[in-house]
Amino acid sequence: MATALLNGKKSYFIWHIMIAKGYQGKGYGKLAFEKMLMDIETMPDGEAEYVTLFYHTSNVKAKTLYASFGFVDTGIIQDHSMLTIKKLDGTITASLVE
């Protein structure tokens, strides 16, 4: 986890989250991601408006997981990875991608 600027606003950026193949499909990824978001919501590195991450465009499970936590795709694709974003104040994120 790191902080970054996006559109001139401070955000938390999740660099990578990976679960070993033998542990996938058992809920560990969802639990780990939920715990990570809980930590980010305490804003340990200062105030920020949102949290962002990239996921590989072919990874439907990742897209579904992130969407279940309120992340919205931005349409920005870099090296086959989609940038997705979530507002930290609980409001709907869709306004950020219009």
C-alpha positions, -999 to +999 in steps of 0.1 A: +000+000+000+012+035-009-002+069-013-003+087-047-019+116-064-046+110-090-063+140-106-045+162-081-061+144-051-044+122-026-053+085-028-041+052-014-028+028-040-028-010-036+002-022-055-004-059-055-024-085-037-017-122-046-029-155-031-008-186-038-026-210-062-032-237-036-050-212-014-072-196-041-110-201-041-111-205-003-120-169+007-085-159+018-082-132-009-115-117+000-107-117+037-072-102+032-086-075+009-113-067+034-087-063+062-065-042+039-094-018+032-103-016+069-067-005+075-068+020+046-100+035+060-082+045+091-059+066+068-026+056+085-006+078+060-029+108+062-062+119+047-071+108+012-102+108-010-100+074-026-082+041-030-070+028-064-055-003-078-049-021-111-061-056-121-054-076-152-083-071-177-086-108-182-090-115-144-128-117-141-126-130-105-105-099-094-129-075-112-158-092-094-141-091-060-132-054-063-166-044-075-181-062-045-162-037-023-175-007-043-146-002-068-155+011-102-135+007-134-121+040-148-116+029-184-079+036-180-059+006-192-022+003-189-003-028-200-035-049-200-044-037-165-075-017-156-074+011-131-103+008-106-112+033-079-132+036-047-141+068-028-132+065+009-161+087+021-187+061+012-203+080-016-208+065-050-176+063-070-192+065-105-189+103-105-151+100-106-151+081-139-176+103-159 
